[in-house]
Amino acid sequence: MIVLTGGAGFIGSCFLRTLNNKGVKDVLVVDHLGQSAKWKNLHGKQFESYLHKNDFRNKLNSGEFDGKIDAIFHLGACSSTTENDMDYLFDNNYSYSVDIAKFAVRENVRLIYASSAATYGDGAKGYDDKNYDDLVPLNGYGFSKHIFDLWVLNNAYDKIFTGLKFFNVFGPNEYHKGSMASMVYKSYNQIIQTGKVNLFRSNTPEYKDGGQMRDFVYVKDACEIMWQIYMNPEISGIFNIGTGVARSWNDLARSVFASMDLEPVIEYVDMPESLTNQYQNYTKADMSKLFKSGVNYKPADLEVSVDDYVREYLSKNYLTY
């Protein structure tokens, strides 16, 4: 059996679709549905069972899953970059991950887990996934991911586990994320409602308004990379998951307009003060380590990915993949 934590979430549910497409159905989905609409991400997908994240943790720690699990994809976490409850982040993102990792070591279970590009902080130290010690994340979420990466490294578990530093992932199944949804999703809805897209003015002379840059990666590409990693048990370590190309917010907004067959109308607004000191003006994944590991996959260009998302999902009101 494969365990998929965060299996009803954005990346998790898309990866469940990937598993199903590859003929894998013996999957235990672990998540916290609550009153959110993300239960819809499970519609039409095949899996063995569902467990609340707390029930799974208790059963895992009590030994109920001993000898029953072949692999764990640990994608569940609080991914809000504005979450300020550090006790919650420590428990949910760090301690929970340690519990899963200890089980994986004890039971010799393959563990592939989600880290984040937020661990790199402002990017002053670059985006090289061979560098860990002197990174300074800008928010609690990034810090909670970073300290688990360090725990893995300090215990030499990077020799057996695989960590995935996701950059700016976008695509279907993210509709429930609210303020944490991608700018592709937000731009589409802004255009529908107002005919324009609002982007942040620059907070530094180094970048023009809307010229701040990100490594945007389509969720389908991220899932294909995960599948290739799973299919190659020799791959271990912590890897960037992006495209290796930095594109501007202006590029992204124009791509959404083009996919809607509209001329771009972009307005620039002041960045909220709460974001000014923790805003990443530039990210670009160094993908060389992943490609050297044996993964042979080239993510699609931004325009191609945005076009698929907008035309095949958002414009048809198909929110799930």
Secondary structure, DSSP 4 states (H G I P E B T S, - for coil): -EEEETTTSHHHHHHHHHHHHTT---EEEEE--TTSSGGGGGTT---SEEEEHHHHHHHHHHTTTTTT-SEEEE------TT---HHHHIIIIIIHHHHHHHHHHHHT-EEEEEEEGGGGTTSTT-S-TT--TT---SSHHHHHHHHHHHHHHHTTGGGT-EEEEE-EEE-TT-GGGGGGS-HHHHHHHHHHHHSSEEEEPPSSTTS-TT--EE-EEEHHHHHHHHHHHHH-TT--EEEEES-S--EEHHHHHHHHHHHTT----EEEEPPPHHHHTT--SB-----HHHHHTT----PPPHHHHHHHHIIIIITTT----
